[in-house]
Amino acid sequence: MRPTLRTSITLDALYSYVTSSSAATQYANLDNHRYGGDLKIDRAFSESASLYLQGHYEKVEFKDQLSNNNFSIGEATAGYQLSNGRTVLDLSGGYSQLRIYDVLSTVEGPGGTRETLTTETFEEPIWKIDLSRLITPSQRVALHASERFTDAATYFRLSFDQPVPSVAPPGLAISNPFKQRQYALDWHFQATRTTINVALLETRSRYVLDSANDFDTKAANATLTRLLSPVLTWDIGVGYYRHEHIGAPPTNGVAPAFTGHSAKQYTALTDLRWQVGPRLALRFIYAHSEQSGAYTDNQIGVVADWALLRAQTGIMQPPPGLSPISPASTRSP
């Protein structure tokens, strides 16, 4: 919405449902519903600079609440955006509150020790820096750094909610939320019909309830995109991930058994994006990944985008600024 020429208001609503199943004896039932939304108020001071206020809230409710803890995340941030012919800058900072419900804890009282269910609250500053610079007419370099609360399901979902395709990075399929710090470097080359994208990524994930699950990830990805026709775009990409389990700190000078354990994963992806009509776009995905000495994995999927407004161009393309960018409302029609 644009109540004035200088002010815009963007509202995103989110609902998701996760369902999973496995015959493995160690299978954890992570089925859940997620409700959330974002509200952003943007005030432009010129054609290239603006300030904004943004609020975010989401709540996750699990089907199996004996093994999982429901939680909610609320965020309030303020930011500055600058966009001119060669540079795009998005700088923001704020505060986040994570509430985890029905946490089993031990309480000392007059009658002795007893166990009770409490709500754990964690409050942390959050921040994000995105800087993109056009170094030649066909090449752009982007830097990204951020810190926020998140969880495994969101981390998985955002890997597919990008204009630049990627494979979901390795992670732990547990329900507990964690604080994630992320750094990324992205190089983008754009020709008339061909695009090349190379990215380096490093993440640091720290769980708020159980530090034994802490992990770090380093990744490298390369993607080639080819415009086959005005309505068909083909992508092919490869990736490498190194996943290191940090684990809990030493107890009495003895480190836990899994501390320092690392795994390497190799991935390959191809997809076809089809602009079916002015409002409907489809994306067909196939991805293959392999972790050395552990498992192989195949991912097959279809993503459909429906726009209420007619697309101004034939095929969905990444925004001219930062790449990749999220959430979905910031993408091209």
N, C-alpha and C positions, 0 to 999 in steps of 0.2 A: 504494500500500500504506500502511496505517496501523498500524504496530506498537504505538503507544500513542495515547492520546487527544490528546496534544499534538504528536505527530511524524507526518509523512507523507513518503513517498518516491515520487517520480515518475520513471519511466524512459521515454524516447522513443527509438525506433530509426528510423533513416532509411536508405532505399536509393532511389536515383534513377538513371535511365538517360536520357541525352540523345542523340537522333539528329537529324541535320540533313542537308540536301542543297540544292544550288543549282547552276544553270548559269552563274552569274557567274564571270568570270575571276578575281576577287579573293576568291572563296569560301574560307573557312577551315573545315576539318573539325574541329568541336568535339565530336564524339561522345565520350561519356565515361560511366563508372560512378562513382557516389558512394556511399560507405558512411559512416555516422556514428551518433551517439547522444548523448543528454543524460541526465544523472543529477542529480536535485535532491532535497536533504534539507531539509525545512522543519520548524522548531521554533516552535510557537505559545507566546506568553507571556500572551496574553489572547485574547478573542474577536475583537479588531480588529488586533492587532500580532503579527508573527512575524519571525524571522530565518531565512535560508536559505543553503545552500552549493550551488553548481551547477558541474558540469563538462560540457564539450562537446568532442567530437572528430569530425572528418570528414576523409576522404581522397578525393581525386579522381584517377582514373586514365583517361587519354585513349587513344582508339584510335590516333590519329596522334601518336606520341610523338617524331617528328622535328620537327614544327612546334609542338608544345605541350609544356609542362612539367608533369608530375604534381606535386601539392602536397597538403599536409595542414595543418589548422588545429586547434590545441588551445587550450581556454580554461578558466580556473578563476576563478570569481567568488564573492563574498559579497554578500548583499543584505539589505535591510530592507523589509518590507511593512506598510502600515497601511491598514485599510479600515474605515470607519464609515458612518453613514447618509448622509453628504454628501461625503466625501473618500476617494479612493484614491491611495495613494502607493507607488511601487516604486522604490527607490534601490539601485543595485548598482555594484560596481567590482571589478576584478581584473586579470589578466594574460593575454596571449594570445601564442602562439608560432606563427608561420607558417614552414613548411619547403617550399622549392621545390626539386625534385630535377632532377638532370642539367642544370644551367645551364652553358652554354659560357663559359669564361673564359680569359683569357690569363695565363700564368705565366712569369716570368723565371727562368731557371736557368743553371747552368754551361754547358749546351749551347746556350744561346740562348733565344729565345722559342718557346713551344709552347702549344697549346690543350688544355685538359683539361675534363672534366665534373666539376662540384662540386655540393654541396648548399648552397644559400643559406638562412640562418636569420635571421628577423626577429622581434624580441620587442618588444611595445608594451603599455602599460597600456590597458585598455578600461573603459568605463563606460556607464551607462544611467540616465536619470531619466525617470520617467513620473509625472505628477501630473494627477489628474482631480478636478474639483470640481463638485458640483451647486449651481448658482446660483439656480435656481427648481425647483419640483417637476417641470417638464417640460424644463428646459434644463441641459446639462452642458458644461463647457469642459475640454479636456484639453491638456496640454503634454507634448512628448516631445523628448528629446535623447539622443544616443548616439554612440559611436565604437567601431568594431570592424573586423576584417579580413573581407572577403567577396569574391565574384566575380560575374561577369555572370549566370551561370545561377541562383545563389541570389537575386540581386536581382530577376530575372524571376519566379522561382517564388513568392517571398514576396508578390508583388503579387496573387496569386490565392489565397493561403492566409489570407485575412482574412474576418471576418464582414461588414465593409463592403466592397462590391465596388469594384475600381479597375481601371484600365487599366495594363498594364505600362509603366513610364516609359521614355523613350528612353535608350539606352546603347550601348556599343561591344561588338560580338560578337567579343570576343577572350578567350582563355583565362586570361590573367594575373590573379592576384588583386590586390586593392587595399585600401587603408585608407579607410574611409568614415566621415565625420562627418555626422550628420543632425539636423535640427531640424524640429519639426512643431507646428502649432497646430490644434486640432480643436474645432468647435462642433457640438453634437448636440441636436436638438429632438425630443421624443418625445410624440406625441399618442396617442389611443386606437388608431387604425389607421394613422396616418401618421407617418413619421420623416423628418426633414431633417438632412443632415450636410454641413458645409462644412469644408474643410481646406486649410491652407497648408503647403507643404513646401519645405525647402531642403537639398540634399546637397552635400557636398564630397568628391570621390573622387580619391585619389592612388595611382598604381600604384607598387609597390615596385621593379620591375625597369626600367621604362621610363617616365620622367616625361613623355615626349612625348605620352602618351595621357591625361594628367590632364584632368578635366572637372568642371564645376559644373552643378547642375540646380536650377531653381526651378519650383514647380508650385502650381496652385490647382485644387481639385476640389469639386464640389457633387453630392450624391446625394439623390434622393427615393425613399423606400421606402413601399409601400402594402400593407397586409395585405388580400388579396382574399378569403380564406376562412381557416378555421382551419388549413388545410394548404398554402395558396398565398400566396407573397409575391413582389411585383414590385418591381424596382429600375430606376431610370433615372438616368443621371448624365452630366455633362460635365466636361471637364478642359482645362487649359492648361499647357504645359510650355515652359520656355526652357532650352535645353541649350547651354552655353558651353564650348568646347574651350580649355583653359588652355595645354596644350603644355609643351614643355621651356623652361627658363630661357634667356635670350639667350646666345649664344656670340660672344665678341669684340665685344660690343655690338650684335649682329644677332639679332633674334628669328626663330624658325622661321616658315615660311610660314603654318601653320595656327593660330598663336597668336592668340587673340581671336576666332576663328571661332565664330559662334553660329547656332542654329537654333531655330525656333518650331514647336511641335506642338500640334494641336487634336484632342481626342478626344471620343467619345460612346459610351456603353455602356448596354445594357439586359440584364437577366437575369430569369429566373423560378426561384424556389426552391420545390421541391415536396417536402413531407414525405410520402413514399409510404407509409410504415408506421412502427411504433414505433422501428425501428432504421435504416431506409434513408431517406436524403434525396438528392435530385437537384437540380442547379443547371445551367440552360441559359443560356449566355452568348453574346452577340453584341456586339462592339466594333468601332468604326471610328475610325481615326486618320489624320491628314493632316499632313505636314510641308511647310511653305510652299515651293513651287517644287522639291520633291524627289520625294516619293512619297505614295501613299495605301496604307493597310493595313487589312485586315479580319481579325478574330479571331473564330472560332466554336469553341465548346467545350462539353463536359459534364463536370461535377464530381460524383462520387458519394461520399457519406459513409455508412459502415456502422458502427453502434455496437453493441458487445457487450451493453450494458445498454439497456433500454427507455428511450426519451425520456420525461421527466417532463411535457413540454408538447408540444403538437401540432406546432409549427413551430420550426425552428432559429432562435434569435435571438442577437444579440450579447450577450456577458456584461454584467452591470449596471455593471461598473466601467469600465476603460479601453476605448476603442474607437478603432481596431481593436486586437486583441491576438493574439499568436502565441507558440508553435507550436500545432499542432492540438489537443494534449491539454488546452489551457487553455480551449477553446471549450465551449459548451453541448453536451449530448449530441445 
